[in-house]
Every structure is written in structure tokens, then in C-alpha cells.
Amino acid sequence: MKRCIAFLSFVLTMLVSAQLCSAQSFENQGAAIASAFNAKNASALSNYLCNSVELVLPGVDNTYPKAQAHNQIAAFFAKQSPKSFEILHQGSRANVSFIVGQLTTATSSFRVNMLFKKEGNILKIYQLRIE
């Protein structure tokens, strides 16, 4: 009985540790994405995109292959000139992770919503909304 309790305790500790490591890595990924927005770097941001991305930007609402999504984001950055990006909320529920942020540009302020799913062992953006 003591061995069973010790084993269950060990398993629970490992599961909690794995969850904390996953949360920390997603937080690091969020920080890298925020840096890409702040640097107006569509190429760095596209590193985090799925191969197919649902993209909603002013005047754009469609699903694009990664390369075309990159071009749309680069065009948006060229038109809007981002000044700052701040993550407001970040988290995971079931199999979906999300980031909600605020993008401030030279002329406007936008709410940014990103939904992530796992591709292999990496979380990738499958939906990006800048509204």
C-alpha cells in the first residue's frame, strides 16, 4: 500500500512538473511573438504560424497558406506601423492555447486574438485576428 501511494505521488509530481514546463515554454513563445509584433517583423511572426492560417485583418478575412499569410501580415505592418504590442491574457484550455493582446499602431489600436494548436511538439498559430 505504501509503495502504491509513493508511486501515485511520484506520477502526480511528474504530471504537475510537465504541465509547468509546458506553461513556461508557452509563456516564452508568447514573449517571442510579442517581440515580433513590436519589431514589425512579419517573418519572425510567421515562424509561429501553422501551414494553413485563418487570418482576419482589416479588409482581410480568409484562410491562407503560411506564405500568403506572411505576405498579408507584412502588408498590414507596412500600412499600420505597429508601435507596441502587449499581451493581455494568455492561457490554455483542453487542446487549445490562446493569446489576447493589444496592438497600438501609429493611427489606431487593435485587439489581437491568436489561437494555437500543436503541430508535432510545437504550438502554432492557426487563427490570427487583428480587429
Secondary structure, DSSP 8 states (H G I E B T S, - for coil): -HHHHHHHHHHHHHHHHHHHHHHHHHHHHHHHHHHHHHTT-HHHHHTTEEEEEEEEETTEEEEEEHHHHHHHHHHHHHHH-EEEEEEEEEEEETTEEEEEEEEEESS-EEEEEEEEEEETTEEEEEEEEE-
